[in-house]
Amino acid sequence: MKLKLDLHDIFNRGQDIDRALHNIIQEAVAKRAPLVEIIPGKGSGQLKKRVIRFLEQKEIKALYHRVEKDSKNFGRLFVHFRWK
């Protein structure tokens, strides 16, 4: 199971971005999903930086295993979870 979050529609609404990111991480935890795909898009890179800053918050970082930047598509991130 892979969850997907496309941020193209809310790229300029800060609170909506944070809420969407928080919701997708919580959904992954609830469903024990092994992977979340987040699509900030290519653009200037500011949205991607914002997503990475969100994921690096201490309380969020404790929930997932690692973040992978897609080598073939600059506008996509993968968040990997490890469940016991």
C-alpha positions, 0 to 999 in steps of 0.5 A: 500500500502506498499513500500519495499526497499531491501538493500542486493544488495548495502550493501557496496556502501554508496552513493547508500544506502543513495540515495535509502533510500532518494528515498524510503522516497520521494516515500512514501511521494508522494504516501502517503504510510502508510508503508515502509519496509526496509531490511538491512539484518542481517549481522553484524548490521552495515547496520541497524545502518546506516539506523537508523542513516539516519532515525534519521536525523531531515529533514527525521524524520519530514516526518514519524510517527515512526520506528518499528524494526521487533521483528520476523526478526532482519534484517527488519525495518518498517517506518510508516507514518500518513497522514491526 
